[in-house]
Amino acid sequence: MSAAGRRRVERLFWRAGFGALPGEVAALARRDLSSLVSGLLAPLGPELRRAPAPRANGRPIDPVNVAGHDILWWLDRMIRGRHALVERMTLNWHDHFATSNEKVTDARLMLAQYRTLRRHALGTFRGLAHAVLTDPAMQRFLDLANSDRTHPNENFAREFFELFTLGVNNGYTETDVREAARALTGFTSNGAVFGYNPARHDDGVKVIFGRSGRFGPADVVDLAIDHPRHAPFICGKIWRYFTARPCPPATLRRMVSAYRRSGTGLRPVLRIVLTHPALYAGLSEPDQVKPPVVYLAGMLRKAGLPVNFEDWWSLLTDMGQAPFYPPNVNGWDQDEAWLSTSTIRARYQAASQVIRLMRIREGSVPQTQSPAEAIASAMAATGRPWLSAQSRSSVARFARTSVATRDAHWQPEHYWPERQRILRHFLLAGPDAQVC
């Protein structure tokens, strides 16, 4: 297996998933790129690997009734998931159609929205958008439920055009927003019961994007998706989820053409992105920062650890990305925005907790372990992560010098295990671990 082949697999599965499992990389690296991408686009078999179910404080998690357990529930699915791209695109669509339980205040509705996003993750954008329109969590979050013909609420209409389908000030006017808000009236809610009451809908003539008709809610979705500015907007956004490099104009045209020909199909667009040379440029110089939840899920996958620590949800919050709780309807900022003094500290704390869960006890590492053996042990325990030439040199130097002055009379039960802990922590939380 060539180093380049391994790096290509790692790049693909970090960008389109949550990192390849250590035992998978060698087999995957023997396959051609088209075959790898086909497998991601059409996954087979059960959604989850057989592994310990998530627990907190020794008990099964309760995502509906216990604060933070909704986050643990999704983190577990990222770790045990076998359909990597489906799960990653579900996360991407959660960022795109950003809905926060801070306002929804009902984990059951948020979990239902997760299932909706996942069901349509690789389908058609039109189907996804229609499903989001009638999703109770979204209707509560953007005040679509109980928007009445006498007082239409513009929140959903505005964000649907501005963030979900067209882009800021990209082909729509304030009049279009107001008219769309009229067309979107009629949805109702009473507690957790959501419905539609035609008597509360404005059935008058509206003019949206220069077209006139007695438009209803579903028409707003179709009018926006049929708008000529929509396809370039959504294809460009999909591209940016996978690479920080600018999308070549010719590639964007290919994506738009494939998207339109397939009836807003997402798989043809994703195939273009995931097989594009730009995604694999600079394999020795990664240029995308791992989102916090991808970083944590990938770290636990590589280390072979299940969700059995309750405070993962609070650490994710400190890292800046708690699923089900995006900061606003714009979703999360990406790449360099993930890294600050406080969020890096939280990443280091997460890696420290992983080391604690590995339970490298005092006296468990013999003082006869050579520097090369120490590095090999640390690499195997952390999933053989990629290291830059500078990091390899630093690791080798530390493995050699950290115990160089120790002998059998100087706490051998401590220093050799401590070398192993520090090596693993560097591999999990050092600079190379933050990017992919």
N, C-alpha and C positions, 0 to 999 in steps of 0.2 A: 504494500500500500504506500503510494507516494505521499510525501508531506503535503503537496498541493491538493491531492485528492481528499485527504483528511480535512484540510482547511476549507475546501469547497463545501463539503458536507456540513461542517460546523457552521459556516456562514449561512447556508440555506436554512438549517434547522434552528439557529438562533433568530434569524429574521422572520421565518415563517412558522415558528413554534416557540418552544421553551428550551431549546438545546436538545441535541440527540443524546440518548442514553449511552453511557460508556461502551456497553457491549454491542451497540448497533453500528458504531462508526465504521469499523473495518468492513463489514458487509455492505453498508451503504456506499462506501467509497469505491466499490467495485462496479457500481451501476452507473450508467450514463445519466447526464443531467435531465434529459427529457423523461426518462423512466422515473427518476426521483420525484420530479414535479408531478407527473401523472399519479403517482402514489399518494401525494399530498392532496391532490385535487379530487381523488376518488378513493378515500380510505375504506378499508374493509374490516369486518370483525367488530368485536365489542368496543364501546367507546372508552372503557377504562381498563387498565391493567389490573390483574389480581394482585393486590397489595393491601397492607393494613388500612382499614377505614380511618378517617380523621377523628382525632380525639383531642380533648382539652381537659386538663386537670384529671386525667384518667377516665373520663367519661365521653361517650359519643357527643359530637357537637350538635347544637340545636340552632340552625341558622334562622329560624323564624322568631324565636323567643329570647335569645341571648345576644347581647350587643357584641358585635365583632365576629360572631360565628358565621354570618353570611359571607364575610370576606374569607374566613378559613375554608368554608365550603367550596368557594370558587378556586382558591389556591390549591386545594386538594385535587380538583378536576384538572388543573393545569399540570400538576405533578404526575398524576396517574393516567392522564389522557393518552389515548392511542391515535386520535385523529388531530394531529398537531395543528394543521392549518385551519381546520374548522374552529378549534378553540381560540387560536390567535386572532382569526377574523372576527370571532364573537367579541373578543376584547377590543379590537379596532372599531367595530360598529358601536360598542358601548361608548367609546370615546367620541365617535361621530355623532351619534344620537344621545349625547350625554344627558343622563337622568340621574339625579342624586336622591338617595333615601333621606337626606337631611330634610327635604321638603315632602317627599312622598310619605315618609314615616310608616311604611308598611313593607316589611321584608318579603311577605308573600307576593306582593305586586312586583317587587324588584326581581325576585326569583322567576316569576312568570315572564317578565320582560327578557331576562337572560335566555330562557328557553325559546322565546320568539326570535331573538337575535341569532341564536345558534341554529335554529331550524332553517333560517334563510341565509346563513352566513356565506354560503357558496352558490346560492341560487340566482335569482334575478333581483336587481335593485328595485325594480318596480314592485315585485312581490314583497320585498322587505319594507319599502316605504308605505305600502298599503297596510301592512301588518302593524307598523309603528303608529300609524294614524289611529288605529282602534285599540292600541295598547293602553290599559288602564293606568299604568305607572306614568307613561308619557302624558296621557290626558290630564292627570292630576298635576304633574310637574309644570306643564306649560299652560295650565288653566283652560284647556280645551273643554273638559267636562263642565257642563252647566253654562257654557257660553250661549246666550239666548239671542234670539232675533232682535229683541228690543235693546240689548246691550252686548253686541258682539265683542269678544275679547280678542285682541290682535296678537297676543304672544306667540301662539303656535304658528300662525300664518307668517309672521315676520321671521322667526327662526327657521321655519321650513324652507323659505326662500334663501335667507341669508347664510345659513350654516349647513343645511341638510341637502339642498339640491342645486343651488345656483352660485352661491358665493356673495360676498358683501358687495352691494351696489352693482350687481352683475346682471343686468337685463330686466330688472323689475323696478317699479315705482312705489311711492307711498300709496297711491290709488290702488295699485294691484294688491298691496297688503290689506288695505281696508276692504276691498271687494272680496278677497279670499276669506277674510275673517267672517264676512256675512255668509259665504258659502259653507263655512265650517261649523255653523251653529246647529244645535239640535242634540248634541251628545249630553248625556245626563249622568249623574252619579248620586248615590245615596249611601254614604259609608263606603263599603267595599263592593257595592252593586253598581255596575256601569251599564248604560244602555243608550238608546237613541229614541227621541220623541219627535216625530215629524211636525207636531204642532209648535215646537219651539224653534224650528228651522226657518230661516228666511228663504222663502221659495221665489223671491222676486228675481228679475233679470240682473245679472252682474256682468261687468266687463273686466276681464283678466287677460293681460298680455295682448290687448287689442281684440280679443274674442268675446263675443256676447252670447249669453245663454242663462238658463235657470240652473246654474251650477250648484252641485252638492259637494259634500266632503271628498268623495272619491275623485271627482272631477279636478279638484285642486291638485291632488297628487299627480294625476295624468298630465295636466297642463304644464306643471313644473318639469316633469320628466321629459315631456315632448319639446320643451323649450330648447332652441339651438345652443344655448350656453350651458346646458346641464351636463352633457356628456364630457366635454373637456374638463369641467370642474370636478366631477366625481372621479374620472380616470386619473387626473393629476393628483387628487388627494390619495387615492389608492397607492399610487407610485410612492408618495412621500412617506407612507407607513413603512416601506421596506428599504428605502435608501435615502441618505441625505444628499446624494448627488443630483444635480438638476436633470430633469427628464428631457432627453433630446426631442426637439420638435417633431422629427419624423416618427419617433417612437410613440409620442402622444397621439399623432394622427392614426397610427396603427391601432392603438388601444381604443380610440374613439370609434373607428370603423368596426372593430370586432365587437365592441359594446353595442353598437346600434344594430349590426347585422344579427346578433344573437338575441335581440329583444331585451336589452339591458342585462345580459348574462354576465355574471362575475367571473366564472371560471376562465373564459377566453382572455379576459383582461389580466387575470392573475397569472395565467400561463406566460403571457408576454413579459410581465414584470419578473417572474421568478426564473426565467431562462435568459434574461437580458445580461449581456456582459458587464454592464455597469454594476450589477448587484455583486459581482465577484471581483471587481477591480480592487486593488490594494489589499489583497488577502493578508499581507504582512503588516499592513497599517490600517487596522479597523477604524471606521469613521462614524459609526452609529453607537450612541450611548444606549445601553440596555435600559428600558423602562424598569422602574423598581420591582413591579410584580413579576416581570420576566426574569430579572436578575435573581430574585429570591426563589421563584419556582424552579428555575434552571439550576441554581445552586443545590437545592434539595434533591432534585432529580439526579444530578451528577454524584451527590454524596450517598444516594440510595436511602434517604430519610423520608418518612411519612410526615404528615401533619399531626404532631402530637404535643405542640407547644402553643398555649393559648395566645401569648403576646405577639405572635407573628402579625396579627392585625394592627396592633399599635405601632410596631416597627415599620410596617408598610405605610401607615399614616405619617410617621416621622420621615420616611424616605420621600414622601410626596405623592404617593399613588395608592389609595385605598379603593379597590373595586367596589362599585355601587355608590361611591361617594366622590364623583368628579367635582372639581372646585366650582364649576359653573357650566352653563350650557355650551360654552366653547370647548369643553373637554380639557385635557391636560396639555400643557406645553411640552415640547419634545426635545430630545437630544441634550444640548448643553444646559437647558433649563432644569434637567434632572439633577445636576451636580452643583451643590453649594456646600459651605462648611457644615451646615447642620444635616443635610441629607447624606453627605458622605459619612459623617459620624454614625448615622443610623445604619448605613450599609455595613460599616465595620462592626457595629454591634450585632447585626444579624449574622455575619460570618463568625463572630465570637461565640454566638449561641450554637451555631452548627458545630463548631469545634467542641463545645461542652457536650453536645449530644453524641459526639463520636466517642466520648469517654476514654480518652487516652490517659490511663491511670499512671501514677507515680510507680516507677520500677517496671513498667510494661515494655520498655524499649531497652534492649541490651546495649551496654557501652561498647560492644564490639561492632556495632552497626557503622558501616563506613559512610562517608558523605554521599557517595553515589547511591548506596542502598537507602539512605534517609530520603533522598530526593525521589527515588523510585517509589518508595512507600507513600510519600505525600502525594505524588502524581496519581497513583492508583486510587487512593482514597478520595480524591477530588474530581475524578472523571477525566484525567489527563487533559487539563485545559491548555489552550494555546498560550505560549509565552514568547514575548519579543526577545531578540538577541540580548538586549540590555538586561531584561529580567532574568534570563537564563544565567547570565554572568553573575548577577547579584545573588541568585539562589545558590549557585555553586559556591560562591565565596562565603556566604553565610553558613552553609552546611559544613564547610571545611573549618572555618575559624571559630564558630560559636562554641565548640567543645574542645578546641585545640589545646587549651590550657587545663582541662579537667582530667582527673585521673581517678583511680578506684577509691581514693581516699577523700574525694571532694563531691559529695552528694551525687553519685552516679544515678541514683534512682530518680533524680529530678531533672538534671540537665539534658539527658538524652530524650526523654519524653517531651521536655519543653522545646527542644529543637524541632521535634516533629510537629508540635502544636503550631509553632511560629511559621514553619514552612507551609503547612496547610492553610493557615490564615492568610499568608501572602498570596497563595494560589487562588483563594476564594475572594479576597477583598483588595488585592493589589491593583495597580492601574490597568493591567491587561484584562482583569476580570470585569471591568466596568463597561467594556466596549465589545462590539461584535461585528 
